[in-house]
């Protein structure tokens, strides 16, 4: 469900941003607004980003090889990390450069009403994309807050699309404010200030995404609730306690579980194998993402 929801949100953002990018570039050519140019580049970057997210989903499905025995699930993390870098460079850095240039060298806007109309339409399209991302995220968010979902989610696409769409909406509002104030006051410097605000906003979002995707690339373990469920299912029956346990996500939908278990003393080999099979089944039933489970039976030497 997470993968399907992520794909739906990505496609909604892809089509919305592609159309918006074309409209914004036309608006920039007509008005000469730096806010429009910054938003145009931002939309092109977002459209490219959605393509990269789709590519990551596709390449992550490749079968495991001898060189990559655990498969390619982390491709989705890698491409999400590239998306964050692109948002920082093509989005934030360009907007800051263009905004500072326009503040230092203000230029009068022409046909500002065209820019306003395009920005209003773009806000409507981005709202549709943002709403789709919210609806799909709620299916896997659970009781977590939105910030908690972004921090704890092991599925990278939905947090990326959520933050991108939120940044796009606020960026459009900043662009609309910049163009509007330039027309109302007759001071084109406001257009440059709006562009700088867009750059700062995109920079903050990009840094948050870079930190989160880097953490996923390095390797994150099960969430606290998942860890608790796994330990609960590992204990019981002939398993006296979990001596130690390590978990790591090999991809958004594949969790590796390795643990050493203290078994009841005096068990025969067949009984040990049966006990291991039993707890593996319980863990997989409770945490479906736990596809790879390696358990080492041992004696409780802490007695």
C-alpha contacts under 8 A as a table, 3 or more apart, distances in Angstrom:
res1	aa1	res2	aa2	distance
1	X	4	X	5.16
1	X	5	X	5.93
2	X	5	X	5.11
2	X	6	X	5.98
2	X	139	X	7.88
2	X	140	X	6.75
2	X	155	X	7.16
3	X	6	X	5.06
3	X	7	X	6.20
3	X	155	X	7.87
4	X	7	X	5.14
4	X	8	X	6.28
5	X	8	X	5.17
5	X	9	X	6.27
5	X	136	X	5.13
5	X	137	X	7.40
5	X	158	X	7.99
6	X	9	X	5.19
6	X	10	X	6.07
6	X	133	X	7.83
6	X	136	X	7.04
6	X	157	X	5.73
6	X	158	X	5.44
7	X	10	X	5.02
7	X	11	X	6.12
7	X	54	X	7.17
8	X	11	X	5.26
8	X	12	X	6.22
8	X	132	X	7.80
8	X	136	X	7.85
9	X	12	X	5.18
9	X	13	X	6.23
9	X	129	X	7.07
9	X	132	X	5.72
9	X	133	X	4.93
9	X	136	X	6.88
9	X	158	X	7.15
9	X	161	X	7.12
10	X	13	X	5.15
10	X	14	X	5.98
10	X	50	X	5.77
10	X	53	X	7.47
10	X	54	X	7.40
10	X	133	X	7.99
10	X	157	X	7.51
10	X	158	X	7.95
10	X	161	X	6.71
11	X	14	X	4.89
11	X	15	X	6.23
11	X	50	X	7.42
12	X	15	X	5.59
12	X	16	X	6.17
12	X	128	X	7.94
12	X	129	X	5.40
12	X	132	X	7.08
13	X	16	X	5.13
13	X	17	X	5.87
13	X	47	X	7.53
13	X	50	X	7.09
13	X	126	X	7.58
13	X	129	X	5.10
13	X	130	X	7.71
13	X	161	X	7.37
13	X	165	X	7.63
14	X	17	X	5.36
14	X	18	X	6.07
14	X	46	X	7.57
14	X	47	X	5.24
14	X	50	X	5.61
14	X	51	X	7.34
15	X	18	X	5.22
15	X	19	X	6.34
15	X	47	X	7.83
16	X	19	X	5.47
16	X	20	X	6.14
16	X	125	X	5.79
16	X	126	X	6.52
16	X	129	X	6.66
17	X	20	X	4.92
17	X	21	X	5.87
17	X	43	X	5.41
17	X	44	X	7.17
17	X	46	X	6.56
17	X	47	X	5.49
17	X	126	X	7.53
18	X	21	X	5.25
18	X	22	X	6.60
18	X	43	X	7.03
18	X	44	X	6.94
18	X	47	X	5.74
19	X	22	X	5.46
19	X	23	X	6.44
20	X	23	X	5.12
20	X	24	X	6.02
20	X	40	X	7.77
20	X	43	X	6.70
20	X	122	X	5.69
20	X	125	X	7.66
21	X	24	X	5.18
21	X	25	X	6.20
21	X	39	X	7.84
21	X	40	X	5.12
21	X	41	X	7.44
21	X	43	X	4.97
21	X	44	X	5.71
22	X	25	X	5.31
22	X	26	X	6.37
22	X	40	X	7.60
23	X	26	X	5.21
23	X	27	X	6.20
23	X	118	X	6.49
24	X	27	X	4.86
24	X	28	X	6.09
24	X	36	X	5.96
24	X	37	X	7.19
24	X	39	X	6.97
24	X	40	X	5.12
24	X	115	X	7.78
24	X	118	X	6.64
24	X	119	X	7.61
25	X	28	X	4.99
25	X	29	X	6.21
25	X	36	X	7.24
25	X	37	X	6.64
25	X	40	X	5.56
26	X	29	X	5.18
26	X	30	X	6.31
27	X	30	X	5.16
27	X	31	X	5.99
27	X	32	X	7.80
27	X	36	X	6.75
27	X	114	X	6.34
27	X	115	X	5.38
27	X	118	X	6.85
28	X	31	X	5.20
28	X	32	X	4.95
28	X	33	X	5.55
28	X	34	X	7.41
28	X	36	X	5.27
28	X	37	X	5.59
28	X	40	X	7.94
28	X	115	X	7.45
29	X	32	X	5.70
30	X	110	X	6.93
30	X	111	X	6.72
30	X	114	X	7.69
31	X	109	X	5.45
31	X	110	X	4.52
31	X	111	X	5.39
31	X	112	X	5.98
31	X	114	X	7.39
31	X	115	X	6.78
32	X	36	X	7.76
32	X	37	X	7.84
32	X	109	X	5.98
32	X	110	X	6.82
33	X	36	X	5.18
33	X	37	X	6.40
33	X	109	X	6.10
33	X	115	X	7.93
33	X	179	X	7.42
33	X	191	X	6.78
34	X	37	X	4.89
34	X	38	X	6.06
34	X	98	X	6.49
34	X	99	X	6.71
34	X	102	X	6.89
34	X	191	X	6.44
34	X	192	X	6.34
34	X	195	X	6.55
35	X	38	X	5.12
35	X	39	X	6.08
35	X	95	X	7.98
35	X	99	X	7.54
35	X	175	X	5.14
35	X	178	X	7.04
35	X	179	X	7.38
35	X	191	X	5.90
35	X	192	X	6.72
35	X	194	X	6.31
35	X	195	X	4.74
36	X	39	X	5.06
36	X	40	X	5.96
36	X	115	X	7.22
36	X	175	X	6.78
37	X	40	X	4.92
37	X	41	X	6.29
38	X	41	X	5.30
38	X	42	X	6.11
38	X	91	X	7.41
38	X	94	X	6.96
38	X	95	X	4.99
38	X	98	X	7.11
38	X	195	X	6.47
38	X	198	X	7.78
39	X	42	X	4.81
39	X	43	X	6.11
39	X	95	X	7.96
39	X	171	X	7.24
39	X	172	X	7.17
39	X	175	X	7.53
40	X	43	X	5.19
40	X	44	X	6.28
41	X	44	X	5.04
41	X	45	X	6.09
41	X	90	X	6.83
41	X	91	X	6.54
41	X	94	X	7.96
42	X	45	X	5.09
42	X	46	X	6.13
42	X	87	X	7.59
42	X	90	X	6.85
42	X	91	X	4.87
42	X	168	X	7.87
43	X	46	X	4.91
43	X	47	X	6.07
43	X	168	X	7.91
44	X	47	X	5.11
44	X	48	X	6.23
45	X	48	X	5.12
45	X	49	X	6.02
45	X	86	X	6.79
45	X	87	X	6.57
45	X	90	X	6.28
45	X	91	X	6.71
46	X	49	X	4.84
46	X	50	X	6.26
46	X	87	X	7.38
46	X	164	X	7.32
47	X	50	X	5.30
47	X	51	X	6.53
48	X	51	X	5.09
48	X	52	X	6.36
49	X	52	X	5.01
49	X	53	X	6.28
49	X	83	X	5.22
49	X	86	X	7.56
50	X	53	X	5.04
50	X	54	X	6.31
51	X	54	X	5.18
51	X	55	X	6.20
52	X	55	X	4.90
52	X	56	X	6.14
52	X	79	X	6.01
52	X	80	X	7.59
52	X	83	X	7.11
53	X	56	X	5.06
53	X	57	X	6.35
53	X	76	X	6.95
53	X	79	X	6.06
53	X	80	X	6.27
53	X	83	X	7.73
53	X	157	X	6.67
54	X	57	X	5.12
54	X	58	X	6.36
55	X	58	X	5.11
55	X	59	X	6.18
55	X	79	X	7.78
56	X	59	X	5.29
56	X	60	X	5.92
56	X	75	X	5.37
56	X	76	X	4.52
56	X	77	X	7.80
56	X	78	X	7.57
56	X	79	X	5.57
56	X	80	X	7.79
57	X	60	X	5.36
57	X	61	X	6.92
57	X	75	X	7.43
57	X	76	X	5.74
58	X	61	X	5.71
58	X	62	X	7.72
59	X	62	X	5.74
59	X	72	X	7.17
59	X	75	X	6.57
60	X	71	X	7.63
60	X	72	X	4.72
60	X	73	X	4.58
60	X	74	X	6.73
60	X	75	X	5.16
60	X	76	X	6.25
61	X	71	X	7.98
61	X	72	X	6.73
61	X	73	X	6.86
62	X	71	X	6.91
62	X	72	X	6.29
63	X	71	X	6.04
63	X	72	X	7.53
64	X	68	X	5.76
64	X	69	X	5.13
64	X	70	X	5.94
64	X	71	X	3.99
64	X	72	X	6.89
65	X	68	X	4.91
65	X	69	X	5.18
65	X	70	X	7.89
65	X	71	X	6.83
66	X	69	X	5.22
68	X	71	X	5.47
68	X	72	X	7.18
70	X	250	X	7.12
71	X	250	X	7.99
72	X	75	X	5.68
72	X	251	X	7.53
73	X	76	X	6.34
73	X	77	X	7.97
73	X	250	X	5.92
73	X	251	X	4.02
73	X	252	X	6.90
73	X	253	X	7.91
73	X	254	X	7.58
74	X	77	X	5.03
74	X	78	X	6.30
74	X	217	X	6.77
74	X	250	X	6.14
74	X	251	X	4.86
74	X	252	X	7.63
75	X	78	X	4.93
75	X	79	X	6.20
75	X	251	X	7.90
76	X	79	X	5.46
76	X	80	X	6.14
76	X	156	X	7.03
76	X	157	X	7.84
76	X	251	X	7.38
76	X	252	X	7.83
77	X	80	X	5.07
77	X	81	X	6.16
77	X	156	X	6.36
77	X	213	X	6.12
77	X	216	X	6.39
77	X	217	X	5.79
77	X	251	X	7.71
78	X	81	X	5.10
78	X	82	X	6.40
78	X	213	X	7.63
78	X	217	X	6.63
79	X	82	X	4.92
79	X	83	X	6.20
80	X	83	X	4.94
80	X	84	X	6.41
80	X	156	X	6.54
80	X	157	X	6.96
80	X	160	X	7.24
80	X	213	X	6.58
81	X	84	X	5.12
81	X	85	X	6.43
81	X	209	X	7.36
81	X	210	X	6.01
81	X	213	X	5.25
81	X	214	X	6.75
82	X	85	X	5.06
82	X	86	X	6.19
83	X	86	X	5.10
83	X	87	X	6.13
84	X	87	X	5.10
84	X	88	X	6.34
84	X	206	X	5.14
84	X	207	X	7.45
84	X	209	X	5.59
84	X	210	X	5.45
85	X	88	X	5.11
85	X	89	X	6.22
85	X	206	X	6.85
85	X	210	X	6.90
86	X	89	X	5.11
86	X	90	X	5.47
86	X	91	X	7.02
87	X	90	X	5.68
87	X	91	X	4.83
87	X	92	X	6.54
87	X	202	X	6.89
87	X	203	X	7.67
87	X	206	X	5.77
88	X	91	X	5.46
88	X	92	X	4.89
88	X	93	X	6.22
88	X	202	X	6.65
88	X	203	X	5.51
88	X	206	X	5.22
88	X	207	X	7.46
89	X	92	X	5.86
89	X	93	X	5.03
89	X	94	X	6.70
90	X	93	X	6.26
90	X	94	X	5.65
91	X	94	X	5.71
91	X	95	X	6.12
91	X	199	X	6.79
91	X	202	X	6.33
91	X	203	X	7.76
92	X	95	X	5.24
92	X	96	X	6.14
92	X	198	X	7.23
92	X	199	X	4.14
92	X	200	X	6.47
92	X	201	X	7.51
92	X	202	X	4.97
92	X	203	X	4.97
93	X	96	X	5.23
93	X	97	X	6.18
93	X	199	X	6.48
93	X	203	X	7.57
94	X	97	X	5.13
94	X	98	X	6.08
94	X	199	X	7.35
95	X	98	X	5.15
95	X	99	X	5.85
95	X	195	X	5.81
95	X	196	X	6.20
95	X	198	X	6.52
95	X	199	X	4.65
96	X	99	X	5.09
96	X	100	X	6.04
96	X	195	X	6.78
96	X	196	X	4.96
96	X	198	X	7.71
96	X	199	X	4.83
96	X	200	X	7.20
97	X	100	X	5.39
97	X	101	X	6.19
97	X	196	X	8.00
98	X	101	X	5.11
98	X	102	X	6.22
98	X	192	X	7.44
98	X	195	X	7.09
98	X	196	X	7.78
99	X	102	X	5.16
99	X	103	X	6.18
99	X	191	X	7.75
99	X	192	X	4.35
99	X	193	X	6.23
99	X	194	X	7.41
99	X	195	X	4.69
99	X	196	X	4.78
99	X	199	X	8.00
100	X	103	X	5.09
100	X	104	X	6.21
100	X	192	X	6.55
100	X	193	X	7.78
100	X	196	X	6.72
101	X	104	X	5.21
101	X	105	X	5.95
101	X	106	X	7.94
101	X	192	X	7.52
102	X	105	X	4.87
102	X	106	X	4.86
102	X	107	X	7.03
102	X	189	X	6.72
102	X	191	X	7.52
102	X	192	X	4.84
103	X	106	X	5.53
103	X	189	X	5.18
103	X	190	X	7.79
103	X	191	X	7.96
103	X	192	X	4.97
103	X	193	X	6.68
106	X	188	X	5.59
106	X	189	X	5.36
106	X	192	X	7.43
107	X	188	X	5.98
107	X	189	X	7.78
108	X	187	X	7.95
108	X	188	X	5.61
109	X	112	X	6.15
109	X	182	X	7.89
109	X	183	X	7.94
109	X	188	X	6.89
111	X	114	X	5.66
111	X	115	X	7.30
112	X	115	X	5.20
112	X	116	X	6.42
112	X	179	X	6.96
112	X	183	X	7.20
113	X	116	X	5.01
113	X	117	X	6.22
114	X	117	X	5.26
114	X	118	X	6.23
115	X	118	X	5.18
115	X	119	X	6.05
115	X	179	X	7.55
116	X	119	X	5.15
116	X	120	X	6.17
116	X	176	X	6.39
116	X	179	X	7.34
116	X	180	X	7.63
117	X	120	X	5.21
117	X	121	X	6.29
118	X	121	X	5.18
118	X	122	X	6.05
119	X	122	X	4.90
119	X	123	X	6.11
119	X	172	X	6.36
119	X	175	X	7.73
119	X	176	X	6.50
120	X	123	X	5.11
120	X	124	X	6.48
121	X	124	X	5.15
121	X	125	X	6.43
122	X	125	X	5.10
122	X	126	X	6.05
122	X	172	X	7.54
123	X	126	X	5.12
123	X	127	X	5.97
123	X	169	X	6.17
123	X	172	X	6.50
123	X	173	X	7.89
124	X	127	X	5.11
124	X	128	X	6.49
125	X	128	X	5.18
125	X	129	X	6.46
126	X	129	X	4.99
126	X	130	X	5.96
126	X	165	X	6.49
126	X	168	X	7.05
126	X	169	X	6.28
127	X	130	X	5.00
127	X	131	X	5.97
127	X	165	X	7.91
127	X	169	X	7.16
128	X	131	X	5.16
128	X	132	X	6.28
129	X	132	X	5.18
129	X	133	X	6.39
129	X	165	X	6.93
130	X	133	X	5.13
130	X	134	X	6.26
130	X	161	X	7.90
130	X	162	X	6.49
130	X	165	X	5.32
130	X	166	X	6.85
131	X	134	X	5.06
131	X	135	X	6.17
132	X	135	X	5.19
132	X	136	X	6.23
133	X	136	X	5.28
133	X	137	X	5.98
133	X	158	X	6.59
133	X	161	X	6.66
133	X	162	X	5.86
134	X	137	X	5.07
134	X	138	X	6.14
134	X	162	X	7.03
135	X	138	X	5.37
135	X	139	X	7.03
136	X	139	X	5.58
136	X	140	X	7.63
136	X	158	X	7.83
137	X	140	X	5.70
137	X	141	X	5.80
137	X	158	X	6.32
138	X	141	X	4.89
138	X	142	X	6.79
139	X	142	X	7.12
141	X	144	X	5.98
141	X	145	X	7.90
141	X	146	X	7.78
141	X	149	X	5.96
144	X	147	X	7.95
144	X	148	X	5.56
144	X	149	X	5.79
145	X	148	X	4.87
145	X	149	X	5.99
146	X	149	X	4.95
146	X	150	X	6.30
147	X	150	X	5.16
147	X	151	X	6.20
148	X	151	X	5.03
148	X	152	X	5.82
148	X	153	X	7.97
149	X	152	X	5.24
149	X	153	X	5.35
149	X	159	X	7.61
150	X	153	X	5.71
150	X	159	X	5.25
151	X	212	X	6.74
152	X	223	X	7.07
153	X	156	X	6.88
153	X	159	X	7.54
154	X	216	X	7.31
154	X	249	X	7.68
154	X	251	X	7.78
154	X	252	X	5.10
155	X	158	X	6.73
155	X	159	X	7.69
155	X	252	X	4.84
155	X	253	X	7.71
156	X	159	X	5.84
156	X	160	X	6.26
156	X	213	X	7.38
156	X	252	X	7.43
157	X	160	X	5.14
157	X	161	X	6.11
158	X	161	X	5.17
158	X	162	X	5.95
159	X	162	X	5.00
159	X	163	X	6.13
160	X	163	X	5.39
160	X	164	X	6.02
160	X	209	X	6.98
161	X	164	X	4.98
161	X	165	X	5.92
162	X	165	X	5.33
162	X	166	X	6.10
163	X	166	X	5.02
163	X	167	X	5.94
163	X	205	X	6.65
164	X	167	X	5.08
164	X	168	X	6.04
164	X	205	X	7.64
165	X	168	X	4.90
165	X	169	X	6.14
166	X	169	X	5.21
166	X	170	X	6.31
167	X	170	X	5.29
167	X	171	X	5.83
167	X	201	X	6.75
167	X	202	X	6.33
167	X	205	X	7.10
168	X	171	X	4.93
168	X	172	X	6.07
169	X	172	X	5.19
169	X	173	X	6.39
170	X	173	X	5.01
170	X	174	X	6.23
170	X	198	X	7.90
171	X	174	X	5.02
171	X	175	X	6.13
171	X	197	X	7.77
171	X	198	X	5.10
171	X	201	X	7.35
172	X	175	X	4.96
172	X	176	X	6.04
173	X	176	X	5.02
173	X	177	X	6.11
174	X	177	X	5.02
174	X	178	X	6.09
174	X	194	X	5.28
174	X	195	X	7.42
174	X	197	X	6.74
174	X	198	X	6.47
175	X	178	X	5.02
175	X	179	X	6.18
175	X	191	X	7.27
175	X	194	X	5.46
175	X	195	X	6.58
175	X	198	X	7.48
176	X	179	X	5.26
176	X	180	X	5.85
177	X	180	X	5.03
177	X	181	X	5.89
177	X	194	X	6.75
178	X	181	X	5.39
178	X	182	X	6.12
178	X	190	X	4.98
178	X	191	X	4.21
178	X	192	X	7.19
178	X	193	X	6.69
178	X	194	X	4.53
178	X	195	X	7.45
179	X	182	X	5.12
179	X	183	X	6.36
179	X	188	X	7.97
179	X	190	X	7.07
179	X	191	X	5.36
179	X	194	X	7.86
180	X	183	X	5.24
180	X	184	X	6.13
181	X	184	X	4.97
181	X	185	X	5.75
181	X	186	X	7.69
181	X	187	X	7.57
181	X	190	X	6.08
181	X	191	X	7.61
182	X	185	X	5.51
182	X	186	X	5.31
182	X	187	X	4.98
182	X	188	X	4.73
182	X	189	X	6.93
182	X	190	X	5.31
182	X	191	X	6.07
183	X	186	X	5.22
183	X	187	X	7.26
183	X	188	X	7.60
187	X	190	X	6.34
188	X	191	X	5.54
188	X	192	X	7.29
189	X	192	X	5.23
189	X	193	X	6.40
190	X	193	X	4.90
190	X	194	X	6.11
191	X	194	X	5.17
191	X	195	X	6.34
192	X	195	X	4.98
192	X	196	X	6.33
193	X	196	X	5.08
193	X	197	X	6.31
194	X	197	X	5.11
194	X	198	X	6.36
195	X	198	X	5.06
195	X	199	X	6.36
196	X	199	X	4.99
196	X	200	X	6.27
197	X	200	X	5.18
197	X	201	X	6.16
198	X	201	X	5.16
198	X	202	X	6.18
199	X	202	X	5.26
199	X	203	X	6.06
200	X	203	X	5.04
200	X	204	X	6.32
201	X	204	X	5.35
201	X	205	X	6.41
202	X	205	X	5.13
202	X	206	X	5.96
203	X	206	X	5.08
203	X	207	X	6.13
204	X	207	X	5.25
204	X	208	X	6.34
205	X	208	X	5.21
205	X	209	X	6.28
206	X	209	X	5.11
206	X	210	X	6.01
207	X	210	X	5.00
207	X	211	X	6.20
208	X	211	X	5.33
208	X	212	X	6.30
209	X	212	X	5.12
209	X	213	X	5.90
210	X	213	X	5.30
210	X	214	X	5.89
211	X	214	X	5.27
211	X	215	X	6.32
212	X	215	X	5.20
212	X	216	X	6.46
213	X	216	X	5.02
213	X	217	X	6.10
214	X	217	X	5.04
214	X	218	X	6.21
215	X	218	X	5.27
215	X	219	X	6.33
215	X	220	X	6.61
216	X	219	X	5.04
216	X	220	X	5.52
217	X	220	X	7.89
219	X	248	X	6.10
219	X	249	X	6.33
219	X	250	X	7.38
220	X	247	X	7.96
220	X	248	X	5.44
220	X	249	X	5.83
221	X	246	X	7.59
221	X	247	X	4.84
221	X	248	X	4.00
221	X	249	X	5.77
221	X	255	X	7.95
222	X	225	X	7.90
222	X	226	X	5.62
222	X	227	X	5.56
222	X	247	X	5.91
222	X	248	X	6.32
222	X	249	X	6.95
222	X	255	X	7.37
223	X	226	X	5.11
223	X	227	X	6.02
224	X	227	X	5.08
224	X	228	X	6.22
225	X	228	X	5.19
225	X	229	X	6.30
226	X	229	X	5.08
226	X	230	X	6.11
226	X	287	X	6.96
227	X	230	X	5.17
227	X	231	X	6.24
228	X	231	X	5.28
228	X	232	X	6.15
229	X	232	X	5.06
229	X	233	X	6.24
229	X	283	X	7.82
229	X	286	X	7.12
229	X	287	X	7.52
230	X	233	X	5.23
230	X	234	X	6.13
230	X	283	X	5.72
230	X	286	X	7.60
230	X	287	X	7.18
231	X	234	X	5.06
231	X	235	X	6.42
231	X	242	X	7.00
232	X	235	X	5.61
232	X	236	X	7.97
233	X	236	X	7.32
233	X	279	X	6.39
233	X	282	X	5.75
233	X	283	X	5.52
233	X	286	X	7.77
234	X	239	X	7.17
234	X	241	X	7.86
234	X	242	X	7.05
234	X	261	X	8.00
234	X	279	X	5.32
234	X	280	X	7.55
234	X	282	X	7.54
234	X	283	X	6.82
235	X	239	X	5.21
235	X	240	X	6.23
235	X	241	X	5.55
235	X	242	X	6.67
235	X	279	X	7.66
236	X	239	X	5.24
236	X	240	X	6.40
236	X	241	X	7.73
237	X	240	X	7.43
237	X	275	X	7.79
238	X	263	X	5.61
238	X	264	X	5.36
238	X	275	X	6.40
239	X	242	X	7.71
239	X	261	X	6.51
239	X	262	X	5.86
239	X	263	X	4.55
239	X	264	X	6.36
239	X	275	X	7.48
240	X	261	X	7.55
240	X	262	X	5.47
240	X	263	X	5.54
240	X	264	X	6.38
240	X	300	X	7.99
241	X	261	X	6.13
241	X	262	X	5.38
241	X	263	X	7.50
242	X	245	X	7.03
242	X	259	X	7.11
242	X	260	X	6.23
242	X	261	X	4.73
242	X	262	X	6.19
243	X	259	X	7.46
243	X	260	X	5.45
243	X	261	X	5.51
243	X	262	X	6.28
243	X	300	X	7.67
244	X	259	X	5.70
244	X	260	X	5.55
244	X	261	X	7.42
245	X	257	X	7.36
245	X	258	X	5.78
245	X	259	X	4.14
245	X	260	X	6.50
246	X	257	X	6.05
246	X	258	X	5.24
246	X	259	X	6.20
247	X	255	X	6.92
247	X	256	X	5.44
247	X	257	X	4.63
247	X	258	X	6.30
248	X	255	X	5.79
248	X	256	X	5.22
248	X	257	X	6.89
249	X	252	X	6.62
249	X	253	X	7.73
249	X	254	X	5.89
249	X	255	X	4.41
249	X	256	X	6.07
250	X	253	X	7.92
250	X	254	X	5.56
250	X	255	X	5.91
250	X	256	X	6.72
251	X	254	X	5.16
251	X	255	X	7.17
252	X	255	X	7.90
253	X	289	X	5.32
254	X	289	X	4.96
254	X	290	X	6.12
254	X	291	X	5.89
254	X	292	X	7.51
255	X	289	X	5.29
255	X	290	X	4.49
255	X	291	X	6.02
255	X	292	X	6.50
256	X	290	X	6.01
256	X	291	X	6.69
256	X	292	X	4.85
256	X	293	X	6.00
257	X	290	X	6.58
257	X	292	X	6.19
257	X	293	X	4.71
257	X	294	X	6.21
258	X	293	X	5.89
258	X	294	X	4.72
258	X	295	X	5.72
258	X	296	X	7.98
259	X	294	X	6.60
259	X	295	X	5.03
259	X	296	X	6.25
260	X	295	X	5.83
260	X	296	X	4.61
260	X	297	X	5.89
260	X	298	X	6.63
261	X	295	X	7.01
261	X	296	X	6.09
261	X	297	X	5.00
261	X	298	X	5.74
261	X	299	X	7.68
262	X	297	X	6.19
262	X	298	X	4.91
262	X	299	X	4.79
262	X	300	X	5.02
263	X	267	X	7.92
263	X	272	X	7.84
263	X	297	X	6.34
263	X	298	X	6.09
263	X	299	X	5.83
263	X	300	X	7.32
264	X	267	X	6.49
264	X	299	X	7.35
265	X	299	X	6.61
267	X	271	X	5.96
267	X	272	X	6.30
268	X	271	X	5.19
268	X	272	X	6.24
269	X	272	X	5.10
269	X	273	X	6.25
270	X	273	X	5.15
270	X	274	X	6.17
271	X	274	X	5.05
271	X	275	X	6.11
272	X	275	X	5.10
272	X	276	X	6.20
272	X	297	X	7.51
273	X	276	X	5.16
273	X	277	X	6.18
274	X	277	X	5.12
274	X	278	X	6.12
275	X	278	X	5.09
275	X	279	X	6.40
276	X	279	X	5.42
276	X	280	X	6.19
276	X	295	X	7.08
276	X	297	X	7.91
277	X	280	X	5.16
277	X	281	X	6.25
278	X	281	X	5.27
278	X	282	X	6.40
279	X	282	X	4.98
279	X	283	X	6.16
280	X	283	X	5.22
280	X	284	X	6.22
280	X	293	X	6.90
281	X	284	X	5.27
281	X	285	X	6.12
282	X	285	X	5.20
282	X	286	X	6.28
283	X	286	X	5.21
283	X	287	X	5.80
283	X	288	X	7.75
283	X	290	X	7.16
284	X	287	X	5.11
284	X	288	X	4.93
284	X	289	X	7.30
284	X	290	X	5.69
284	X	291	X	6.83
285	X	288	X	5.89
287	X	290	X	5.73
288	X	291	X	6.84
290	X	293	X	6.75
300	X	303	X	6.49
